[in-house]
Amino acid sequence: MPYIAWHPRTRRPLVVLARSGPCAKVRLVHSEVPFEVPVGELEHYPWAADPHAPPGFLTVLLDTPQAVREGDWVVVVGCARRVRALAPYSAGSRLLELEGYGKWVLAAPRVAYRRSSADGPAH
């Protein structure tokens, strides 16, 4: 099952598709083109030093815009912003109301930050 890892050298989250020996087959969140990186260069969430992650939140990959929830955080214009409300927009996309930003359309897979259910509400 794919998971998200942080790649500190490029400062990007990567989707890890498979691991084989010293290499991991990965892809960028917004791309379907796989490539390989050394396994030792990947840091696993939630311990990774992702500069966008709010403290105490886990990183999740939103495979579809429908996977986003109120209380999640998404990065828009270089800052993590909390999802205050969401609504359908068009086929395959959602309209999000983001705290401190306004309305924004989520139309592609994206990394989001979510408080684990054991920690209570995400507000």
VOGU-3710 file (C-alpha; in Angstrom, 3 decimals, decimal comma):
1> mpyiawhprt> 0,000/0,000/0,000  1,443/3,408/-0,947  2,328/5,835/1,823  3,763/9,348/2,116  7,363/10,051/3,057  9,243/13,329/3,336  12,331/13,847/1,186  14,433/16,460/3,051  16,956/16,963/0,256  14,287/18,227/-2,154
11> rrplvvlars> 11,893/19,390/0,628  8,979/17,529/-0,987  6,490/14,872/0,096  6,692/11,736/-2,038  4,303/8,823/-2,488  6,279/5,637/-1,797  4,991/2,950/-4,155  7,390/0,099/-3,346  10,708/-0,623/-1,664  13,327/-2,917/-3,102
21> gpcakvrlvh> 16,636/-3,263/-1,292  18,353/0,134/-0,943  15,953/1,922/-3,314  12,349/3,057/-3,119  10,104/3,533/-6,137  8,333/6,866/-5,564  6,326/9,522/-7,365  5,440/13,129/-6,718  1,967/13,682/-5,269  0,697/15,373/-8,463
31> sevpfevpvg> 2,395/12,995/-10,900  1,998/9,435/-12,097  5,627/9,157/-13,274  7,611/6,912/-10,907  11,323/7,287/-10,151  13,745/5,842/-7,603  15,481/7,369/-4,580  17,715/5,784/-1,936  15,605/4,520/0,990  17,958/6,241/3,450
41> elehypwaad> 16,974/9,653/2,046  13,314/9,268/3,032  11,905/10,265/6,406  8,627/8,793/7,570  5,749/10,852/8,862  4,784/11,925/11,464  8,419/12,370/12,580  9,572/14,049/9,378  10,539/17,687/9,421  7,890/18,854/6,956
51> phappgfltv> 7,879/22,643/7,304  4,170/22,825/6,418  2,855/20,312/8,969  1,053/21,808/11,963  2,366/20,380/15,261  0,566/17,199/16,322  -0,872/16,382/12,895  -0,329/13,297/10,742  0,212/13,482/7,013  -2,338/11,815/4,750
61> lldtpqavre> -2,566/11,539/0,987  -5,911/12,655/-0,366  -6,200/10,343/-3,382  -9,385/12,145/-4,389  -10,798/15,550/-3,431  -13,704/13,722/-1,758  -11,289/12,413/0,919  -10,778/15,867/2,475  -12,518/16,544/5,814  -13,403/19,622/7,803
71> gdwvvvvgca> -10,525/20,303/10,198  -7,851/18,995/7,805  -5,030/21,342/6,825  -3,884/21,784/3,210  -1,014/23,835/1,829  -2,078/26,720/-0,402  0,313/29,451/-1,537  3,078/28,097/0,695  1,090/28,044/3,973  -0,899/25,315/5,709
81> rrvralapys> -4,510/26,425/6,118  -7,351/24,739/8,020  -10,432/23,567/6,120  -13,421/25,293/7,750  -16,122/24,066/5,363  -16,415/22,090/2,155  -18,963/21,629/-0,610  -19,207/19,830/-3,953  -17,922/21,938/-6,846  -17,808/19,907/-10,053
91> agsrlleleg> -17,202/16,312/-11,022  -14,128/15,202/-9,111  -13,493/18,414/-7,173  -14,494/20,114/-3,906  -14,861/23,753/-2,918  -13,039/24,386/0,359  -13,372/27,370/2,643  -9,926/27,840/4,152  -9,207/29,737/7,348  -7,368/32,964/6,560
101> ygkwvlaapr> -7,651/32,469/2,797  -11,260/32,136/1,628  -12,642/29,729/-0,970  -10,369/27,437/-2,945  -11,050/24,514/-5,310  -9,383/21,167/-4,559  -9,289/19,289/-7,854  -6,309/16,903/-7,655  -4,589/14,500/-5,262  -2,808/16,383/-2,489
111> vayrrssadg> -1,047/15,948/0,821  -3,118/17,058/3,808  -2,504/17,127/7,539  -5,002/15,491/9,888  -5,077/15,118/13,661  -5,204/11,444/14,600  -8,604/10,323/15,921  -7,012/9,482/19,284  -6,133/13,183/19,774  -9,707/14,409/19,579
121> pah> -11,217/17,068/17,313  -9,047/18,800/14,733  -10,221/22,344/15,576
//
